[in-house]
Amino acid sequence: MSPIPEKSPNSRSFRNWLAIAVALLALVLLIWWFWPETAAKPNHQGGRGGPGRPGFGAFSGPVPVRVATITQGDFPVYLKALGTVTALNTVNVRGRVDGELVKLLFEEGQQVKAGDLLAVIDPRPYQVALQQAEGTLAQNRAQLKNAEIDLARYKGLYAEDSIAKQTLDTQEALVAQYRGTIKTDEAAVASARLNLGFTQVRAPISGRLGLRQVDLGNLVSSGDTTPLVVITQTRPISVAFTLPEGQLPEVVSRFRAGQPLAVEAWDRNDKRLQAEGVLQSLDNQIDTTTGTLKLKARFANDDETLFPNQFVNIRLRAEMLPQAVLIPSAAVQFGSQGTFAYVMDGEKKVKVRKLETGPDDGERTVVKSGLQPGERVVLEGTDRLRDGSEVEVVHDADEIPSQPTEQLQGAKPEGQDAKGGV
């Protein structure tokens, strides 16, 4: 009896792949058979959709959409940049004489005015030095007075030819010497009085104090590198930022013409307006490594929302476009043919309209051509639209402006299932 031949591994692998291919073909046929049919109608390219099964992308019934009305109004054009807040003045307060720190008269973070007393260095050595200088001055003044009396007497005697001319000249020289000594003594008194005044450390500028760097009882010196405290002027305050050279012509021309350019400082998330100011100055040269120009804006900062070294988002108002045609930025579409929008053609259909757009602020976009005020454009639901598609307006953005977007996206027209939502 001959042995039964064994099946080769290649034949078994072929049959496995064949079974998988048959199963996939059956699955595709089932999907094709149960796919929803649509009535034959012209498509957006002018062809006709036959009564057979539609391809992917076809939908039954009108597409629910949300629309918005084109408006017209003044549109400010902003140039955006990242800025750094800088104090107008920053002063490290140090002692100007040597001695023990005996008084601290400020609180950390306190707002001070120029001339306010901040600290006191032990004044006693400087009071003694002042008294010594005043004593020396008094002594030399007495000597000068006596020498002036003798000079007057010698002049009378010389007129009577009772003394030699040399004696009179010597006395005159002595009086001049005492007068020079008096000037030196007066300068010594002024210096001692000045040093005594330096024992009272006062604020050189108005501003807000930082944290205390030296404690009471420490010895301070005029050569110390560590200050007693740091004062920063926060009202007003400046913000430095840069702009690309391509955005400069409009800004520079208006600034040099004396027109005030409004500047806004927003927080790092670009959601909250922190302060409003004006452009203060421009740098005198462009940075060749970055192709940008440095600018500085000044803010009153009365509520002190801006802190030195803080990073903020800057919006510089470069110009104002009067009565511009405005479209919600969400309604602007981009395709291979350029920029376009779906415009309501009556109440049940939409049509594609090519646009020429201008600047935008994130929420609104300026339309240079392609739309007129009062026309309605599709705001949501554009991913299912074609030129000439039938639509059903679910919510009009102009009728319910206060309703949150999340609620509008979750709303469905009456009679629609979950697949027909916006």
PyMOL commands that set and color helices and strands:
alter all, ss='L'
color gray80, all
select helices_A, chain A and resi 9-34+124-159+165-198+245-256+329-331+382-384+405-410+418-420
alter helices_A, ss='H'
color red, helices_A
select strands_A, chain A and resi 63-69+71-87+90-93+99-104+111-112+117-121+200-202+207-209+219-220+229-232+237-244+262-266+273-282+292-299+311-328+333-335+338-345+349-354+356-360+364-369+376-380+391-396
alter strands_A, ss='S'
color yellow, strands_A
deselect
rebuild
show_as cartoon
